[in-house]
Amino acid sequence: DMAGHLAAATSTGGITFKQAGRVGDSPIVGAGCYADDQAGAISCTGHGESIMRLTLARYALSLTHDRPPAQACAEALGQMYARVGGC
């Protein structure tokens, strides 16, 4: 924004035949999207249940403090797959 603050946003296509009342990863801060003025901003897409279990956006962004963004994302996705079997 004009003050230099970051923002992140994520939309969803939803899941076919989802359960009534299901909340996906998009509205959960740290799961589908995350912004931190010091670290950066990120938006994720994919299997929402897996993304929520790891809070993928927050986790991936936390890895960027000592590695390039592409490497941080690859490691975060690997961790998600290893821990929760996400895709």
Secondary structure by P-SEA (a helix, b strand, c coil): cccbbbbbbbbbcccccccccccccccccccccccccccccccccccaaaaaaaaaaaaaaaacccccaaaaaaaaaaaaaaacccc
